Amino acid sequence: MSIYEIGYMENDAITINKEKEPNIRIEKEDITFIQGNFKMIIALRILLLAIICNLVYFFGLLSLEKILLLCGYIGLSRLFFYLHNTIRSRWNIATYFVLCVLKYYLVVWVFMDWDFGIEPYLIVLFSFPILRTIEHSVKKKYELERIQNAVGSLDTFRVMYYSVLLLITVFGFLFFGSGIRWVYSIGFFFVFRFGIFALIKSGIYSRQVG
């Protein structure tokens, strides 16, 4: 995440200078600071990664081979974040999808590797990257009106997405013998998203600040 977050800072402070209608997400003072110290920030975060990797190797938490693969994996995510911040077209939807996959697969790969086969990766794929990419594609800048109209309210769409997915996983478990982990995983996210949806509709919770 230390390296991955460089892409966020690049997007919020550097890329905005290339856009006609940039999405300003952080304070002006923070933007100025990042613009003036961006190279130093990158250097410090790479140094932090190097220290962490050395500690992980010293305490025998990961093999040298896996640490090197991990660094290559992180480098790949950095490359796609650079492409995502450089490309200004609908291709950003594709780069966003790859970034989501790389981000959410990392934890699974580090802690599970392939001990449980491909199932954890498929669960993560349907739980996060596919949904997040659909949500990203409905941004006004992409002008994909059909998708925007089909998705509608994101909070409602998230509940519907996990509802359909949960029904499919339960059906698969009952009639085709698919893993119960699918039901547990998707069921958790359905309850989570439905809870947020209910809180918003009841007025207890609001996404508006202030």
N, C-alpha and C positions, 0 to 999 in steps of 0.2 A: 504493500500500500504506500510505502514511503516513495517509491518510484512512480507508481500508478497515479498518485495525486499530483505529480508534476503536470500531467495532462489536463487536470482540472484547472490548475493555476494558469497554464498556458491558454486554455480556453477562455477563462474569465478575465485575463489581463492583457494577453497578447493578440489572440485571434479577433477580439472585438474591434480592433483597429482596422480590420479588413472587411467588416460587415457594414451594410447600410443601416440596418436596424438591429443592432446587437442586443442580446439579452443580458442586461446588467444584473448580476446576482450578488455582488459583494460591494462593500463601501469604496468610495473613490480613493480614500487614503490607502486602503489595502491594494487597490489596483496600482497606484503610484509606487508603492513599496515593492511589489512583485516586479514591475517593469524595470525598476532601478537596480534590483538585486537578483534577477532571475538566474544568472549564471552561478552566483554564489549559492543560491538555494539548491540548484541542481547538484553542485559539487558536494554540499553538505549531506544531501540525501543519498548520494552514491556512497559517500564515506560511511554513513549510518548503515547502509546495506552491507558494506564490506565488513564492518565491525560485527554485525549480527551473524553474518555467514561464518566468520571466524569463530565466534562463540558457539554457534551451533555445531561446527565441526569439532571444536576443542572438547565439548562435552559429549560428543558421540551421538548426537540426536539425529543426524542425517549423515549418510556416506558422502565422500567427496564427489562421487559421480552424480548423486542426486542433487547436491548443492550446485554443481556446474550446470546441470539440466535446469534447475530452478532459476539460476541467473539468466540462462538462455530464454526461458519462459518469460521472465520479467522483461528482458530486452525485447522480446517479440510483442508484448503488450504495449511497451513504450513506442515501438515502431507504428503499431496500428493507431495509437492515440495521436501520434504525430500526423499520420495520414488523415485521421478523422478531423483534426483541427486545421489541416491544410486544404482538404477537398471541401468545396462549397457547392454541393449539389445533392440530388437525391441519392447519390452513392454513399452519402453519410449514413443512410439507414443500414447499409451493408456493413460499413466499418463499425457502426454502433453495435450491431449484432455480434460481430467478432469480439469486440471489447467486452461485451457482457459474458460471452462464453469463456473468454480467457480469465476474467475476473472471478466468476463463480466456480469455475472448474479447478482453480488453483488449490483451494482448501481440500477438495475431494482428492485431488492427485497427491498432495503432500501427505495426507493422513491415511488414505485408503489405497492409493495407487490403483492396482487392478485386482486386489484381493477379492472383491465382490463382483468382478466382471464389469460389464458396461451399464448395468442397471442404475447405479448411483448417478452416473453421468447423464443418463436419459431422464431421470427424475429431476435433476437440477436443470436440464435443458428446458423441460416443460414448465417447471416451477418459476423460473426467472427469465432467462434470455429471450424466449419467444414472446412472453407477455410484455416485457420491458421494451422490446423492439417494436411491437405493435403500438404501444403507448407513444414511443418516440416518433413513429411514422405519421401520427396525426397532428404534429406541430404545423402551424399555419404556413411556415416557410416552405414546406414541401408541396403545398397546394394539392394534396391528395383528398379531394372532397368526398369521394365515394367511401374511402376508409374512415374519414372523419365522421361522416353521417352514420356509418355502420357502428362505429365505436360509441359515439355519443359521450355521455358522462363517464369519466375514467373510473370513478368509485363504483358505479353501477356495472361497468364493463368488467372490472376485476372480479366482482362477486359472480357474475355470469360465467366468466372464463373458468374460475375454479369450480363452480357448480357443475358445469358440463364435464370438466376433467375428472371431478370426483365421481360422477355417475359412471363415466367410462371405466375408471379404475375399479370401482366396486363391481360393476358388471364383469370386468375381466377376471377379477378374483373369484367371484361366485361361479362363473360358467366356463372359464378357460384356465383357471389355476395360476393366474399371474401372481406375483409376489405381494404379500400383505404390506410390505414397506411402501408401495405406491399409495395404498389407501391411507396409511398413517401420515405420510408426507403431504400429500395433496389435501387430506382432511384438515391438517393443521393450518395450512395457508387459507383454506376456505373459511374456517372458523375465525382466523385473524382478520381477514378482509371483510367478512360479514359483520364482525364486531365493530370495525371502523365505520362501515357503511351505516350501521344502526345508530352509532353515536352521532354521526353527522346529521342523519335524518331527524334525530330527536333533538338536535340543537345543543347537545352536551359538549360536542367537539366541533371546532371549526378550523379549516385550513387557512383562513384569513388571519393575519397577524394584527393585533391592536384593536 
